Amino acid sequence: MQQYHRRVARSATLILLGLLCSPLLAMQCASPGQDGEHASQTIINSYFTGPDDAVVQAGSQLLPIRRQRGNGELNRGDLALLLQWQGATIDSANRPGYGRVLDAPLHQEWVTVIQPGVGQVRVRGGGPDGGLLFAYRNAPASHQQGRSRWQLVRVPQFNSLSLRQDLKALPWNGYTGGVLAVDVRRQL
């Protein structure tokens, strides 16, 4: 039950963060209002991830992309949310501390798409020289650690948004999904 509440709180936080592009994040507000006044579909995000062994270092501006789902492609000027979605290390020893989180490098950051391409995308992050603030890692599960997975979520940027229908995230499929994020410039 506690995990359910953590997931709900994390999802609510991501949604709320996606609603506003604060002055601190103004550099990452790629093209405010570029998606118009209303959402025409219930699925508004697109989801991308790299190969199963993709490691992206902090400071990098290139993300390898192999899988895509959702509402459209990445375009120059798009706002995106980069998340390390899986990758926590837990205590797997058969003892009273079993299941306790030992290390949880589950971080996120806003990026702007600078140049979409075949198999990779160039982004501008909030780190030095426009690079990423954090490192991101995809890796299969092992005996020592569970699977690691990052994803890039395209965040639509509306001028104003009046909800005419429910908005939904694509469900998590083991690679992408599970995040609903939106940026609204003026009035929601």
C-alpha positions in Angstrom: 0.0 0.0 0.0 2.9 2.4 0.8 4.4 1.8 -2.7 1.0 2.8 -4.3 1.0 6.1 -2.4 4.6 6.8 -3.3 3.7 6.2 -7.0 0.6 8.4 -6.8 2.6 11.2 -5.1 5.4 10.9 -7.7 2.9 11.0 -10.5 1.1 14.0 -9.0 4.4 15.8 -8.6 5.4 15.2 -12.2 2.0 16.4 -13.4 2.2 19.5 -11.3 5.8 20.2 -12.4 4.7 19.9 -16.0 2.0 22.5 -15.5 4.3 25.4 -15.0 7.5 26.5 -16.5 8.9 28.7 -13.7 11.4 31.5 -14.3 14.1 29.2 -13.1 13.3 26.8 -15.9 12.6 29.5 -18.5 15.7 28.4 -20.5 14.1 25.0 -20.8 10.7 26.4 -21.9 11.5 25.7 -25.5 8.5 27.2 -27.4 5.8 28.3 -25.0 2.3 27.9 -26.5 3.5 26.1 -29.6 0.7 23.4 -29.2 -2.2 25.8 -29.2 -5.2 26.2 -26.9 -6.5 22.7 -26.3 -5.6 19.0 -26.3 -7.2 17.3 -29.3 -6.5 13.8 -28.0 -6.6 12.0 -24.7 -2.9 10.9 -25.0 -0.9 14.1 -25.3 2.7 12.8 -24.6 5.2 10.9 -26.7 7.6 8.5 -25.0 11.1 7.6 -26.1 13.9 5.4 -24.7 17.3 4.2 -25.8 18.8 0.7 -26.3 18.8 -1.7 -23.4 22.5 -0.9 -22.7 22.4 2.9 -23.2 24.4 5.0 -20.8 24.2 8.7 -21.1 26.8 10.7 -19.1 26.1 13.9 -17.2 27.0 16.8 -19.5 26.0 14.9 -22.7 23.8 16.6 -25.2 23.0 13.4 -27.3 20.5 10.8 -26.4 20.3 7.5 -28.3 16.7 6.7 -29.2 15.4 3.2 -30.1 11.8 3.0 -29.0 9.0 5.4 -29.4 5.3 5.4 -28.4 2.6 8.0 -28.2 1.4 11.1 -29.8 4.0 12.1 -32.5 7.6 12.6 -33.1 10.2 14.9 -31.5 10.6 18.3 -33.2 13.1 21.1 -32.9 12.0 23.4 -30.0 10.0 20.7 -28.1 10.1 20.6 -24.3 10.8 17.2 -22.8 11.2 15.6 -19.4 14.1 13.1 -19.1 13.6 10.6 -16.2 15.6 7.8 -14.7 12.5 5.7 -14.3 14.0 2.4 -12.9 17.3 1.7 -11.3 17.1 1.7 -7.5 19.3 -0.8 -5.7 17.6 -2.8 -3.0 18.8 -5.1 -0.2 18.3 -8.5 -1.8 19.9 -10.5 1.1 17.7 -13.0 2.9 17.5 -11.0 6.2 15.2 -8.6 8.0 16.3 -5.6 5.7 15.2 -7.4 2.5 13.6 -5.0 0.0 15.0 -1.8 1.6 16.2 0.7 -0.9 19.9 1.2 -0.7 20.5 3.6 -3.5 17.8 5.3 -5.7 19.3 7.4 -8.5 15.8 8.2 -9.8 16.2 11.7 -11.0 14.7 13.9 -13.7 15.4 17.1 -15.6 13.8 19.3 -18.3 15.5 19.5 -21.7 14.8 21.2 -25.0 15.0 19.3 -28.2 17.7 21.0 -30.4 18.0 18.5 -33.2 15.9 15.4 -33.6 17.5 12.7 -35.8 17.4 9.1 -36.8 18.5 7.0 -33.8 19.5 10.0 -31.6 18.3 13.4 -30.5 20.4 16.4 -29.5 19.0 18.3 -26.4 19.9 21.3 -24.3 19.8 20.7 -20.6 20.4 22.8 -17.5 24.0 21.6 -16.9 27.3 23.2 -17.9 27.4 24.2 -21.6 23.8 23.1 -22.0 24.5 19.5 -21.2 22.6 17.1 -18.9 22.7 17.5 -15.1 22.6 13.8 -14.4 23.7 10.5 -15.9 21.1 8.1 -17.2 21.4 4.3 -17.6 19.4 1.5 -19.3 20.5 -2.0 -18.2 18.8 -5.4 -17.8 18.2 -6.9 -14.4 21.0 -8.8 -12.8 21.4 -10.8 -9.6 22.7 -7.7 -7.9 20.3 -5.1 -9.2 17.0 -4.7 -10.9 16.5 -3.3 -14.4 17.5 0.3 -15.0 15.5 2.3 -17.5 15.3 6.0 -18.6 12.8 7.6 -20.8 12.3 11.0 -22.6 8.8 12.3 -22.5 7.7 15.0 -25.0 5.7 17.6 -23.1 3.2 19.6 -25.1 3.3 23.4 -24.5 -0.1 25.0 -24.6 -0.9 28.7 -24.6 -4.0 28.1 -22.5 -5.7 24.8 -21.8 -9.3 24.0 -21.1 -9.8 20.3 -20.6 -12.6 19.1 -22.8 -11.8 15.4 -22.0 -9.7 13.4 -19.6 -6.0 13.3 -20.4 -4.2 10.0 -20.0 -0.7 8.6 -19.9 0.1 5.5 -21.9 0.5 2.7 -19.4 4.0 1.6 -18.5 5.1 -1.3 -20.8 8.5 -2.0 -19.3 10.2 0.6 -21.5 8.1 3.7 -21.7 4.8 5.3 -20.4 3.3 6.0 -17.1 3.9 9.8 -17.1 1.4 12.6 -17.9 3.1 16.0 -18.3 1.9 19.2 -19.8 3.2 22.8 -19.8 0.6 25.6 -19.9 1.8 29.2 -20.6 -1.2 31.2 -19.4 -4.4 29.7 -18.0 -5.4 26.1 -17.2 
